[in-house]
Amino acid sequence: MLPKTHGMRMRSRLFLIMFMDIKVICREFFRICILQRKPQDLPASDTLLALCLIIYTTANVLVSLNKITLPKALEASLLDSILVASITLVVLGLSHRTARWKQTLTALAGTGCIMSLAALPIIYGNTIAGTDALRAVLFLLYMGLLVWNITVMGHILRYALDTSFVFGVIFALTYIFITSILINLVIPELEGA
């Protein structure tokens, strides 16, 4: 049996390695967000995909809690995650690129986490904003973040589908439109939120 100090050093070393891996992956997602990397630069990992989808869903719940209850926010976020996975699979399947699904979905979920977390202070700041001027600034920041999110999604889909950036952006807009309609049909409480 190993002494306790050796076991603690091994756990510390494993934690440090795991932390460094997470740091590298987060840096890769950020580099995709600033259009320096492509989805195929990510590993095709089931574990990373599952982790990204869990964090993506959780971040979307936090964003939605501003307007709806926790059960409805969880329902909407789970539906959104299912829709992004399904729509991505269908589109990649139609273009005979299903082998790219794991990396594409990982990129969409990972960058979606960053976008949702960046939106949190804007969304919750708007609820406590005291002046119209501050609300206007927060609205402009939110619109800028929305444009950035569409740009990032277009960038990811451009490389996943081997198409132009314009087509990637058109698909991103179509995806947002379709998911919004479907989520509002399933959860009507969101329509007024």
C-alpha positions in Angstrom: 0.0 0.0 0.0 1.3 3.5 -0.9 1.8 6.1 1.8 -1.0 8.7 2.1 1.3 11.5 0.9 2.0 9.6 -2.3 -1.7 9.1 -3.0 -2.4 12.8 -2.4 0.3 13.8 -4.7 -1.0 11.5 -7.4 -4.6 13.0 -7.0 -3.1 16.5 -7.1 -1.2 15.7 -10.2 -4.3 14.2 -11.9 -6.4 17.2 -10.9 -3.7 19.5 -12.4 -3.6 17.6 -15.6 -7.4 17.6 -15.8 -7.5 21.3 -15.1 -4.9 22.0 -17.8 -7.0 19.9 -20.3 -10.1 21.9 -19.5 -8.2 25.1 -19.8 -6.9 24.1 -23.3 -10.4 23.1 -24.4 -11.9 26.3 -23.1 -9.2 28.2 -25.0 -10.2 26.3 -28.2 -13.8 27.2 -27.8 -12.9 30.8 -27.3 -10.7 30.7 -30.4 -13.7 29.3 -32.4 -15.7 32.2 -31.0 -13.2 34.7 -32.5 -13.1 32.7 -35.7 -9.6 31.5 -35.4 -10.4 27.8 -35.1 -12.7 25.3 -36.8 -14.9 22.6 -35.4 -12.6 19.9 -36.7 -9.9 21.3 -34.5 -11.8 19.8 -31.5 -11.4 16.2 -30.5 -14.2 13.8 -31.5 -14.9 12.9 -27.9 -18.1 11.5 -26.5 -17.1 12.7 -23.1 -16.4 16.3 -24.3 -19.6 16.3 -26.2 -21.7 15.2 -23.2 -20.0 17.7 -20.9 -20.6 20.5 -23.4 -24.2 19.6 -23.8 -24.7 19.5 -20.0 -23.1 22.9 -19.6 -24.9 24.3 -22.6 -28.3 23.2 -21.2 -27.4 24.5 -17.7 -26.3 27.9 -19.1 -29.5 28.1 -21.1 -31.5 27.3 -17.9 -29.8 30.2 -16.1 -30.6 32.6 -19.0 -34.2 31.5 -19.1 -34.8 31.8 -15.3 -35.0 35.5 -15.8 -38.4 35.1 -17.4 -39.8 31.7 -16.6 -39.9 29.1 -13.8 -37.2 26.5 -13.3 -39.2 23.6 -14.6 -40.1 25.5 -17.8 -36.6 26.8 -18.2 -35.2 23.2 -17.9 -37.8 21.9 -20.3 -37.0 24.7 -22.8 -33.2 24.2 -22.5 -33.5 20.4 -22.9 -35.6 20.8 -25.9 -33.2 23.3 -27.4 -30.3 20.9 -26.8 -32.2 18.1 -28.5 -33.1 20.3 -31.4 -29.6 21.5 -32.0 -28.3 17.9 -31.9 -31.1 16.7 -34.2 -31.0 19.6 -36.7 -27.2 19.4 -37.0 -27.4 15.6 -37.6 -30.1 16.0 -40.3 -28.2 18.8 -42.1 -24.9 17.0 -42.0 -26.7 13.8 -43.1 -28.3 15.6 -46.1 -24.8 16.8 -47.1 -23.3 13.3 -46.5 -21.0 14.6 -43.6 -22.4 12.7 -40.6 -18.9 11.8 -39.5 -18.5 15.5 -38.5 -21.6 15.5 -36.2 -19.7 15.0 -32.9 -17.2 17.8 -33.5 -19.8 20.1 -35.0 -22.2 19.6 -32.1 -19.4 19.9 -29.6 -18.4 23.3 -31.2 -21.9 24.5 -31.3 -22.6 23.6 -27.7 -19.2 24.8 -26.4 -19.4 28.2 -28.1 -23.1 28.3 -27.1 -22.0 28.0 -23.5 -19.7 31.0 -23.9 -22.5 33.0 -25.5 -25.0 32.2 -22.8 -22.6 32.9 -20.0 -21.7 36.2 -21.7 -25.4 37.1 -22.0 -26.2 36.5 -18.3 -24.9 39.8 -17.0 -26.7 41.7 -19.8 -30.0 39.8 -19.2 -30.0 40.1 -15.5 -28.6 43.7 -15.6 -31.6 44.7 -17.6 -34.0 43.6 -14.8 -32.2 45.9 -12.3 -31.4 48.7 -14.7 -32.8 51.9 -13.3 -32.7 54.2 -16.3 -33.8 54.0 -19.9 -30.3 54.9 -21.0 -28.8 51.9 -19.2 -31.5 49.7 -20.7 -30.7 51.0 -24.2 -27.0 50.2 -23.7 -27.8 46.7 -22.4 -30.1 46.2 -25.4 -27.3 47.2 -27.8 -24.9 44.9 -26.0 -27.4 42.0 -26.3 -28.0 42.7 -30.0 -24.2 42.7 -30.5 -23.9 39.4 -28.7 -26.7 38.0 -30.9 -24.9 39.0 -34.1 -21.7 37.6 -32.7 -23.5 34.3 -31.9 -24.9 34.0 -35.4 -21.5 34.8 -36.8 -19.9 32.0 -34.7 -22.6 29.5 -35.7 -22.2 30.5 -39.3 -18.4 30.0 -39.0 -18.8 26.5 -37.5 -21.4 25.4 -40.0 -19.4 26.8 -42.9 -16.5 24.4 -42.1 -18.8 21.5 -41.1 -20.6 21.6 -44.4 -17.7 22.7 -46.6 -19.7 25.7 -47.8 -19.5 29.5 -47.9 -19.6 31.7 -44.8 -22.8 33.3 -46.1 -24.6 29.9 -46.3 -23.4 29.0 -42.8 -24.9 32.2 -41.5 -28.1 31.6 -43.4 -28.3 28.1 -41.8 -27.6 29.6 -38.4 -30.5 32.1 -38.8 -32.7 29.3 -40.1 -31.7 27.1 -37.1 -32.6 29.9 -34.6 -35.9 30.6 -36.4 -36.9 26.9 -36.4 -35.9 26.2 -32.8 -37.7 29.4 -31.6 -40.9 28.3 -33.3 -40.7 24.7 -32.1 -39.9 25.7 -28.5 -42.7 28.3 -28.4 -45.1 25.7 -29.7 -44.1 23.2 -27.1 -43.8 25.7 -24.2 -46.3 28.5 -25.0 -45.3 30.4 -21.7 -42.1 31.4 -23.5 -43.9 33.4 -26.2 -44.6 36.4 -23.9 -41.3 36.1 -22.0 
